[in-house]
């Protein structure tokens, strides 16, 4: 559904729209033209208006025949010449969901010089890999990427579109879901498929105190973003499967007014999302120098150190080291939290870690609700002893 | 250059209540503040006005009390403000919220640049900005940490995960800004006195181009919250007291192969992948 509206302020009453309308769909009795009941929203008036005073207002489709929308589409990401691992995690999840309702899994890859990556994607069990490969897609422009995704979604009609909740994905997904007048659920932590193909989307809501179960009952596709390290990555299969479909580039890519100026790679830094062992400092640390204990333990375990939000606010660490809804999600094999109270915004972003050891003096600290090993004690007594060198070790 | 800054009034606390029948957040009776991320968008707008002239308009969708955040923006230096307030706009998801904002902003004027904070502290989705740009059919850039006017558009530095991407977009366009773009100024008491009588325009749905209430609020939303529940918790846990905890932890780490017997670390420097 859509309708035509005239921006009164811009209109100079030239009458071009009224004259050109094939349906007598515009009245201009009171000066500024107004669409009447005969308007078919054909858009000719928009094209003929010399002042760009006419716009098409889109409104949502009331209901949809769900049986026309099949399969699950994963929007893969190829930033900096490599596949983002969240794309593989989403393919793994998509396969599980697809099996419930006999859907296929399709993958969309947009970029420039990405044929090798498309081949690599064939090893994760998708049924089709659609590729938009063009020099005009060598850098991320939401309008150009959205045009490609729109082109593919219109032809493939997927029931579900999964997008990684990366910077790129979170910029692209809302444009796309809005273009299709449908729902988008951000940062889902659990996804389930119903027999009627409604996707059950569960995410922490309202600051993370509560989980919300969300559905998109009347529209398709159902868009959801999922953070990196929330779903499990599938095993790579040695045998490739599925076909690579190279798609024609929509005209909107060349027409995009967005121009590239430069791309600067961010120097590889410690990446807490990738670490298998994490030691985390929280508010229980009394001064910045004490963070060194956390760093030392992390180094001793061959892992990385991270912090909770209060320490970033104090300026002791950068946001890149922060675990939480306003930082990163982690899923290491081992995480040791030191003096972290474990507000749900923090816990929701680390509670899938394989083993969680929490040290906190407060036996009521919420971190103990997610911990496998709850150490009720003073980190100032425990960490120094743990860090003692062998020769200093009294045993 | 005329700039519109989107503001949102958010609960001052994370202890919020949810209406159990509709699944909609109850906002009555909770103290509110301006979404802190919006301060960076407002500051960016004020700096651009200082350099390039024009006006800074601000607007927020919410109950009539949301006027408070517009007043706060006046104290910082905004020129004009709007509250888009209508019961029929309530309970909106990303689609309906961004649609209502697009309608309201079209009514408020003709802007070269629309600025948003990167996200809100209550919804945390970061989706409304790009969705609004789509409704307005203008280009957008998200996660912007630097913005320079360049001819008939802006050069923006976008913080993507593995790279900083600088691109140019023509006006009109929409930008969501990171919190490191500019340090927000403090509201000025002097300004507060000067703008005490400055009106805040209140627009309701009848002022929009599309006055069909079915396109807004709960009924215009594509998503539905089916149920709200506390986070699940079925962890098998053991609790250790402080005494001896360090030694037990050491034994556990040794068993996992992360520490050598006696305390030395055996984790070699690992090859960390570039941040993605």
Interface residues (C-beta under 8 A of the other chain):
Chain A: X3 X5 X7 X9 X10 X55 X57 X58 X59 X60 X79 X80 X82 X84 X85 X139 X140 X141 X142 X143 X146 X166 X167 X168 X170 X171 X172 X173 X174 X175 X177 X178 X179 X181 X182 X183 X184 X185 X186 X187 X200 X201 X204 X205 X206 X207 X208 X209 X210 X211 X212 X213 X214 X215 X216 X217 X218 X219 X228 X256 X257 X258 X259 X260 X261 X262 X263 X264 X265 X266 X268 X269 X270 X271 X273 X274 X275 X277 X299 X300 X301 X302 X303 X304 X320 X325 X326 X334 X336 X343 X344 X345 X347 X348 X356 X357 X359 X368 X369 X370 X371 X372 X373 X374 X375 X376 X377 X378 X381 X382 X383 X385 X386 X388 X389 X390 X393 X395
Chain B: X14 X15 X16 X18 X23 X25 X93 X94 X95 X98 X99 X103 X106 X109 X110 X121 X122 X124 X125 X126 X127 X128 X129 X130 X131 X133 X134 X135 X137 X139 X140 X141 X142 X143 X153 X155 X158 X159 X160 X161 X162 X163 X164 X165 X166 X167 X168 X169 X170 X209 X210 X212 X215 X220 X221 X222 X223 X224 X225 X226 X227 X228 X229 X230 X231 X232 X233 X235 X236 X237 X238 X239 X240 X241 X242 X243 X245 X246 X247 X249 X250 X252 X253 X256 X258 X259 X262 X263 X264 X265 X266 X267 X268 X269 X270 X272 X273 X274 X275 X276
